[in-house]
Amino acid sequence: MSNNILNLLNVKNKKFVLREHTTLIGFLALFVIASILGWPDFLRWRNIVTLLRQVSYTGIIALGMTLIIISGGFDLSVGSMTAFAGGVGLFAMNSVNSFNPLFAIILSIVVAIAFATFLGLLNGLLVTKGKIAPFIATLGTMSIFRSLIIYFAKAGNIESINTNYGDIGSAVILGLPLPVWCFFILAILLEVFLKDTKTGVYICAVGANEQVAKYSAININRIKLIPYVITGFTVGVSAMLWSSRLNCINPSDCTGYELDAIAAVVIGGTPMSGGLGSVLTTVVGAIMLGMINNMLVLAGVSSYLQQAAKGLVIIVAVLLQYKREK
């Protein structure tokens, strides 16, 4: 990698250290406020576990979204993709359940994750090979994925006929739900991938300055494609966990997941302009967003206003980023 790229990344990484500190300070401040306003319910272990479970589904997706945004991309289709992949996984399981129930569960998991990964690849190809702006490409696939799952489900629920499938989503290991473990483990793996592998550094380089990265002999299309594929994988994991938690999929499920995922990334300090970021701070951002929702629920605020709060938090976070960059 050329010295120009290394110098650019070093400068951006120094700036991001300040963002990480700001994010952690914001997290601690919000935790104190939530503890005071929600006393004593907020600090109960049951409430903490519930909060972590709730944020894990969108949080897992946000991990992949972090890589996309760092690379300079965007994905609006993750919510529709989650419902689509979860539904296809249930279709696969129900089709072979009478043959072997255990094999049906394994097949459902594999199909949901593999299918979502394929959809992520499709999004990436539209952006890299099709040369379509990420916003437009994923806006189109968002509508396509949602329409297809509604059509195949005939606008109704896709229910699991395997009574054991729900045990996956409701599983608890060492006091924490399985989705929370998946969230934390994937976050650590992707953080290592981003910071300690050549591909991860290249993703940051492409997002920082695509032209300089191109002159440094980096395969731009391949590097920009990888985050979409990884996001497809994380969507598949979330789809599997969500469908097993409910033991069914409704075509309208996971609406707004893209907003929650983007909010977690932005609140975590990753700039929308790309080039730098951290998967672990996205975890902090997702939990902060969950704490805000939790406070509003404990305070009895309408769910409609909770969505407004998410939008306000995103705007404030972006404004603060803009001020820091100035």
RODO-2510 file (C-alpha; in nm, 4 decimals, decimal comma):
residues 326
     n   res          X          Y          Z
     1     m     0,0000     0,0000     0,0000
     2     s     0,1342     0,3447    -0,0913
     3     n     0,2542     0,5986     0,1620
     4     n    -0,0305     0,8303     0,0567
     5     i    -0,2905     0,5765     0,1695
     6     l    -0,1066     0,5037     0,4951
     7     n    -0,0748     0,8738     0,5774
     8     l    -0,4435     0,9318     0,4987
     9     l    -0,5534     0,6424     0,7209
    10     n    -0,3248     0,7523     1,0042
    11     v    -0,4789     1,0997     1,0032
    12     k    -0,8322     0,9595     0,9964
    13     n    -0,7571     0,7076     1,2718
    14     k    -0,6307     0,9859     1,4989
    15     k    -0,9581     1,1701     1,4413
    16     f    -1,1585     0,8551     1,5156
    17     v    -0,9905     0,8106     1,8547
    18     l    -1,1657     1,1313     1,9602
    19     r    -1,4951     0,9933     1,8276
    20     e    -1,4494     0,6738     2,0305
    21     h    -1,3910     0,8736     2,3475
    22     t    -1,6977     1,0869     2,2753
    23     t    -1,9081     0,7760     2,2151
    24     l    -1,8001     0,6156     2,5409
    25     i    -1,8629     0,9359     2,7361
    26     g    -2,2065     0,9609     2,5750
    27     f    -2,2784     0,5983     2,6640
    28     l    -2,1854     0,6485     3,0306
    29     a    -2,3877     0,9698     3,0517
    30     l    -2,6918     0,8046     2,8947
    31     f    -2,6585     0,5039     3,1255
    32     v    -2,6576     0,7307     3,4308
    33     i    -2,9590     0,9266     3,3036
    34     a    -3,1500     0,6062     3,2220
    35     s    -3,0673     0,4623     3,5638
    36     i    -3,1996     0,7737     3,7388
    37     l    -3,5124     0,8196     3,5255
    38     g    -3,5928     0,4498     3,5182
    39     w    -3,5050     0,3720     3,8790
    40     p    -3,5234     0,0971     3,9910
    41     d    -3,6673    -0,0901     3,6906
    42     f    -3,3940     0,0012     3,4423
    43     l    -3,1136    -0,1597     3,6455
    44     r    -3,2970    -0,4870     3,7050
    45     w    -3,1109    -0,7786     3,5406
    46     r    -3,4261    -0,8910     3,3608
    47     n    -3,4629    -0,5485     3,2017
    48     i    -3,0950    -0,5386     3,0977
    49     v    -3,1241    -0,8817     2,9342
    50     t    -3,4439    -0,7788     2,7571
    51     l    -3,2748    -0,4618     2,6306
    52     l    -2,9773    -0,6583     2,4967
    53     r    -3,2022    -0,9136     2,3284
    54     q    -3,4049    -0,6401     2,1599
    55     v    -3,1016    -0,4600     2,0177
    56     s    -2,9209    -0,7782     1,9119
    57     y    -3,1339    -0,8417     1,6008
    58     t    -3,0730    -0,5020     1,4448
    59     g    -2,7315    -0,4832     1,6103
    60     i    -2,6090    -0,7914     1,4227
    61     i    -2,7172    -0,6279     1,0966
    62     a    -2,5508    -0,3010     1,2000
    63     l    -2,2164    -0,4817     1,2277
    64     g    -2,2183    -0,5478     0,8550
    65     m    -2,3650    -0,2053     0,7830
    66     t    -2,0615    -0,0543     0,9563
    67     l    -1,8305    -0,2080     0,6969
    68     i    -2,0503    -0,0849     0,4117
    69     i    -2,0541     0,2721     0,5419
    70     i    -1,6798     0,2675     0,6087
    71     s    -1,6251     0,1600     0,2462
    72     g    -1,8322     0,4561     0,1278
    73     g    -2,1500     0,2585     0,0568
    74     f    -2,5041     0,2345     0,1894
    75     d    -2,7754    -0,0313     0,2198
    76     l    -3,1446     0,0423     0,2613
    77     s    -3,2603    -0,3130     0,1875
    78     v    -3,1520    -0,4906     0,5076
    79     g    -3,4975    -0,4842     0,6693
    80     s    -3,6718    -0,6329     0,3663
    81     m    -3,3821    -0,8747     0,3207
    82     t    -3,4214    -1,0020     0,6778
    83     a    -3,7906    -1,0819     0,6313
    84     f    -3,7242    -1,2351     0,2877
    85     a    -3,4388    -1,4585     0,4076
    86     g    -3,6275    -1,5634     0,7205
    87     g    -3,9318    -1,6559     0,5128
    88     v    -3,7280    -1,8552     0,2606
    89     g    -3,5606    -2,0407     0,5480
    90     l    -3,8996    -2,1383     0,6892
    91     f    -4,0216    -2,2483     0,3460
    92     a    -3,7172    -2,4757     0,3179
    93     m    -3,7692    -2,6212     0,6650
    94     n    -4,1391    -2,6884     0,6192
    95     s    -4,0779    -2,8612     0,2859
    96     v    -3,8595    -3,1354     0,4402
    97     n    -3,9840    -3,1400     0,8005
    98     s    -4,1852    -3,4598     0,7536
    99     f    -3,8708    -3,6330     0,6266
   100     n    -3,6403    -3,5407     0,9180
   101     p    -3,7227    -3,2631     1,1694
   102     l    -3,3606    -3,2165     1,2830
   103     f    -3,2328    -3,1964     0,9271
   104     a    -3,5139    -2,9485     0,8529
   105     i    -3,3900    -2,7129     1,1265
   106     i    -3,0310    -2,7317     1,0019
   107     l    -3,1501    -2,6756     0,6448
   108     s    -3,3506    -2,3709     0,7511
   109     i    -3,0479    -2,2140     0,9201
   110     v    -2,8195    -2,2823     0,6235
   111     v    -3,0721    -2,1637     0,3661
   112     a    -3,1588    -1,8414     0,5531
   113     i    -2,7925    -1,7420     0,5937
   114     a    -2,6853    -1,8534     0,2455
   115     f    -2,9815    -1,6848     0,0761
   116     a    -2,9268    -1,3561     0,2594
   117     t    -2,5558    -1,3703     0,1719
   118     f    -2,6552    -1,4147    -0,1932
   119     l    -2,8864    -1,1126    -0,1712
   120     g    -2,6004    -0,9124    -0,0208
   121     l    -2,3823    -1,0223    -0,3129
   122     l    -2,6551    -0,9075    -0,5517
   123     n    -2,6620    -0,5638    -0,3894
   124     g    -2,2851    -0,5430    -0,4121
   125     l    -2,2822    -0,6369    -0,7804
   126     l    -2,5421    -0,3703    -0,8596
   127     v    -2,3157    -0,1128    -0,6947
   128     t    -1,9801    -0,2339    -0,8285
   129     k    -2,0529    -0,3890    -1,1672
   130     g    -2,3771    -0,2047    -1,2374
   131     k    -2,2265     0,1288    -1,1308
   132     i    -2,5545     0,2219    -0,9614
   133     a    -2,5391     0,4576    -0,6639
   134     p    -2,5754     0,2512    -0,3422
   135     f    -2,8753     0,4546    -0,2281
   136     i    -3,0643     0,3916    -0,5529
   137     a    -2,9590     0,0273    -0,5907
   138     t    -3,0606    -0,0753    -0,2399
   139     l    -3,3755     0,1367    -0,2491
   140     g    -3,4796    -0,0701    -0,5500
   141     t    -3,3902    -0,4052    -0,3946
   142     m    -3,5654    -0,3026    -0,0725
   143     s    -3,8932    -0,2827    -0,2649
   144     i    -3,8205    -0,6011    -0,4614
   145     f    -3,7371    -0,8138    -0,1563
   146     r    -4,0412    -0,6912     0,0380
   147     s    -4,2747    -0,7467    -0,2564
   148     l    -4,1445    -1,0996    -0,3197
   149     i    -4,1857    -1,2161     0,0394
   150     i    -4,5384    -1,0701     0,0498
   151     y    -4,6193    -1,2543    -0,2748
   152     f    -4,4754    -1,5909    -0,1696
   153     a    -4,6381    -1,5657     0,1747
   154     k    -4,9661    -1,4618     0,0107
   155     a    -4,9715    -1,1638     0,2473
   156     g    -5,0000    -1,3952     0,5487
   157     n    -4,7749    -1,5480     0,8119
   158     i    -4,5194    -1,8143     0,7224
   159     e    -4,5384    -2,0422     1,0247
   160     s    -4,2937    -2,3115     1,1278
   161     i    -4,4422    -2,6593     1,1522
   162     n    -4,1369    -2,7760     1,3492
   163     t    -4,2115    -2,7341     1,7197
   164     n    -3,8404    -2,7449     1,8109
   165     y    -3,7314    -2,4615     1,5841
   166     g    -3,8370    -2,2004     1,8394
   167     d    -3,5855    -2,3406     2,0892
   168     i    -3,3032    -2,1718     1,8950
   169     g    -3,4318    -1,8170     1,9260
   170     s    -3,5324    -1,8618     2,2899
   171     a    -3,2109    -2,0368     2,3975
   172     v    -3,0242    -1,8878     2,6955
   173     i    -2,6536    -1,9555     2,7554
   174     l    -2,4864    -1,8497     3,0816
   175     g    -2,7695    -1,6105     3,1568
   176     l    -2,7701    -1,4368     2,8159
   177     p    -2,9971    -1,5121     2,5169
   178     l    -2,8364    -1,6737     2,2126
   179     p    -2,8940    -1,3639     1,9916
   180     v    -2,6891    -1,1554     2,2369
   181     w    -2,4004    -1,4033     2,2214
   182     c    -2,4150    -1,4004     1,8403
   183     f    -2,4124    -1,0197     1,8479
   184     f    -2,1040    -0,9969     2,0694
   185     i    -1,9080    -1,2773     1,9003
   186     l    -1,9698    -1,1449     1,5493
   187     a    -1,8712    -0,7959     1,6656
   188     i    -1,5348    -0,9197     1,7914
   189     l    -1,4686    -1,1224     1,4749
   190     l    -1,5553    -0,8346     1,2421
   191     e    -1,3532    -0,5862     1,4481
   192     v    -1,0493    -0,8117     1,4096
   193     f    -1,1247    -0,8447     1,0375
   194     l    -1,1505    -0,4673     0,9962
   195     k    -0,8444    -0,3690     1,1985
   196     d    -0,6056    -0,6637     1,1618
   197     t    -0,6430    -0,7914     0,8045
   198     k    -0,5262    -0,6463     0,4764
   199     t    -0,8800    -0,6561     0,3350
   200     g    -1,0108    -0,4609     0,6322
   201     v    -0,7452    -0,1925     0,5852
   202     y    -0,8293    -0,1783     0,2148
   203     i    -1,1977    -0,1241     0,3002
   204     c    -1,0987     0,1796     0,5065
   205     a    -0,8672     0,2987     0,2288
   206     v    -1,1371     0,2796    -0,0388
   207     g    -1,3803     0,4688     0,1831
   208     a    -1,1191     0,7306     0,2695
   209     n    -1,0205     0,8124    -0,0889
   210     e    -1,1233     0,5847    -0,3727
   211     q    -0,8965     0,7502    -0,6300
   212     v    -0,5846     0,7220    -0,4157
   213     a    -0,6755     0,3593    -0,3375
   214     k    -0,7118     0,2897    -0,7095
   215     y    -0,3684     0,4353    -0,7827
   216     s    -0,2322     0,2115    -0,5057
   217     a    -0,3331    -0,0947    -0,7118
   218     i    -0,6269    -0,1880    -0,4873
   219     n    -0,9062    -0,3790    -0,6633
   220     i    -1,1808    -0,1262    -0,5887
   221     n    -1,4777    -0,3345    -0,7048
   222     r    -1,3741    -0,6420    -0,5063
   223     i    -1,3128    -0,4427    -0,1896
   224     k    -1,6447    -0,2567    -0,2200
   225     l    -1,8259    -0,5857    -0,2857
   226     i    -1,7014    -0,7642     0,0283
   227     p    -1,8900    -0,5465     0,2845
   228     y    -2,2213    -0,6117     0,1055
   229     v    -2,1607    -0,9860     0,1153
   230     i    -2,0683    -0,9720     0,4856
   231     t    -2,3795    -0,7659     0,5554
   232     g    -2,5858    -1,0275     0,3740
   233     f    -2,4367    -1,2874     0,6068
   234     t    -2,5163    -1,0840     0,9199
   235     v    -2,8690    -1,0287     0,7886
   236     g    -2,9044    -1,4054     0,7448
   237     v    -2,7959    -1,4700     1,1033
   238     s    -3,0439    -1,2114     1,2305
   239     a    -3,3209    -1,3516     1,0070
   240     m    -3,2644    -1,7018     1,1429
   241     l    -3,2666    -1,5829     1,5043
   242     w    -3,5742    -1,3642     1,4521
   243     s    -3,7801    -1,6302     1,2729
   244     s    -3,6920    -1,8916     1,5364
   245     r    -3,7772    -1,6496     1,8160
   246     l    -4,1285    -1,5996     1,6751
   247     n    -4,1500    -1,9434     1,5095
   248     c    -4,2887    -1,7616     1,2078
   249     i    -4,2305    -1,4716     0,9700
   250     n    -4,4780    -1,2046     0,8708
   251     p    -4,4016    -1,0216     0,5427
   252     s    -4,4176    -0,6908     0,7294
   253     d    -4,1609    -0,8019     0,9880
   254     c    -3,8337    -0,6117     1,0279
   255     t    -3,9704    -0,2911     0,8768
   256     g    -3,7448    -0,0083     0,9887
   257     y    -3,4464    -0,2330     1,0607
   258     e    -3,2430    -0,0289     0,8146
   259     l    -3,3106     0,2846     1,0233
   260     d    -3,2054     0,1124     1,3453
   261     a    -2,8913    -0,0327     1,1859
   262     i    -2,7820     0,2996     1,0383
   263     a    -2,8627     0,4766     1,3653
   264     a    -2,6430     0,2319     1,5594
   265     v    -2,3530     0,2901     1,3191
   266     v    -2,3854     0,6696     1,3291
   267     i    -2,4336     0,6900     1,7058
   268     g    -2,1284     0,4675     1,7390
   269     g    -1,9226     0,7407     1,5724
   270     t    -1,8681     0,6012     1,2223
   271     p    -1,9057     0,8944     0,9800
   272     m    -2,1403     0,8648     0,6824
   273     s    -1,8561     0,9938     0,4643
   274     g    -1,6697     0,6651     0,5164
   275     g    -1,3009     0,5902     0,5517
   276     l    -1,2927     0,5146     0,9247
   277     g    -1,4983     0,3529     1,1933
   278     s    -1,5184     0,0676     1,4405
   279     v    -1,7445    -0,2331     1,4727
   280     l    -1,7161    -0,2299     1,8512
   281     t    -1,8373     0,1300     1,8767
   282     t    -2,1364     0,0233     1,6662
   283     v    -2,2160    -0,2231     1,9457
   284     v    -2,2086     0,0690     2,1892
   285     g    -2,4281     0,2708     1,9516
   286     a    -2,6832    -0,0101     1,9257
   287     i    -2,7013    -0,0439     2,3045
   288     m    -2,7363     0,3349     2,3417
   289     l    -3,0261     0,3300     2,0968
   290     g    -3,1782     0,0455     2,2971
   291     m    -3,1405     0,2429     2,6201
   292     i    -3,3235     0,5377     2,4637
   293     n    -3,6099     0,3109     2,3566
   294     n    -3,6112     0,1436     2,6971
   295     m    -3,6349     0,4776     2,8779
   296     l    -3,9239     0,5832     2,6580
   297     v    -4,1056     0,2533     2,7206
   298     l    -4,0574     0,2775     3,0982
   299     a    -4,1854     0,6350     3,0806
   300     g    -4,4959     0,5186     2,8918
   301     v    -4,4186     0,7224     2,5773
   302     s    -4,6104     0,6256     2,2625
   303     s    -4,4329     0,3888     2,0222
   304     y    -4,4901     0,6420     1,7440
   305     l    -4,2894     0,9008     1,9328
   306     q    -4,0164     0,6414     1,9876
   307     q    -3,9627     0,6318     1,6106
   308     a    -3,9442     1,0116     1,6093
   309     a    -3,6799     0,9908     1,8823
   310     k    -3,4692     0,7578     1,6652
   311     g    -3,4830     1,0027     1,3776
   312     l    -3,3887     1,2911     1,6066
   313     v    -3,0942     1,0960     1,7484
   314     i    -2,9623     1,0254     1,3974
   315     i    -2,9849     1,3930     1,3010
   316     v    -2,8102     1,5069     1,6186
   317     a    -2,5354     1,2448     1,5771
   318     v    -2,4686     1,3489     1,2171
   319     l    -2,4652     1,7170     1,3138
   320     l    -2,2126     1,6491     1,5890
   321     q    -1,9953     1,4581     1,3418
   322     y    -2,0108     1,7477     1,0974
   323     k    -1,9079     1,9939     1,3677
   324     r    -1,6119     1,7763     1,4676
   325     e    -1,4972     1,7456     1,1053
   326     k    -1,5113     2,1246     1,0656
***
